[in-house]
Amino acid sequence: MIQINAMGDTCPIPVVKTKNAIKELGQSGGVVETLVDNEISVQNLTKMANQKGYGVKSEKLSENQFKVTMTIGEGGAQQISSSEPTECIVPSGQKKNIVVAVSSDTMGVGAEKLGQTLLKGFFYALGQQDILPQTILFYNGGAAITCEDSASLEDLKSLEAQGVEIMTCGTCLDFYGLTEKLRVGEITNMYSIVEKLTSADLVVKP
């Protein structure tokens, strides 16, 4: 059994921690218990377990403490084999060219603080995927994400270390007075941005 403490963690960290623990179990399977402090995390974990075919149950331990137990392998659903297809299927020997385009320092429309929290969670979750994008483009308000004091710098540096190309619009950096504050990736121009977008197999815009 593996026990995960995700108390205080915001989405998608409880799910990511649990997925990593399941990988540690290997093909023999086993049980993973995850502690969380809100019902939304319980719902997210339950949904993930149901999608993967794991046995799952949840228990409310106290007002702000919940336990989600997943059973993988014997005693529950069988663990998904690594030989099964992933969500993105491409011809053998070819890598899907995924480009992420970020035009704002928030994700979605609504409360600014919530949008910033969601965007930080997006980059964290992005770095945990089996298939990573080839390039992440930052322009307009999104240029601030690659600069000093950005909450996502460590996640972006981790993505870059894994081979993801990080590119920020030079005109945008100049407009916002951020050119000297760039801390990850490289400066690019509109021609290259258009080239990356038009040659992509898939463009993701958070």
Secondary structure, 3 states (H helix, E strand, C coil): CEEEECCCCCCCHHHHHHHHHHHHHHHHEEEEEEEECCHHHHHHHHHHHHHHCCEEEEEEEECCEEEEEEEEECCCECCCCCCCCCCCCCCCCCCCCEEEEECCCCCCCCCHHHHHHHHHHHHHHHCCCCCCCCEEEECHHHHHHHECCCCCHHHHHHHHHCCCEEEEEHHHHHHCCCHHHECCCEEECHHHHHHHHHCCCEEECC
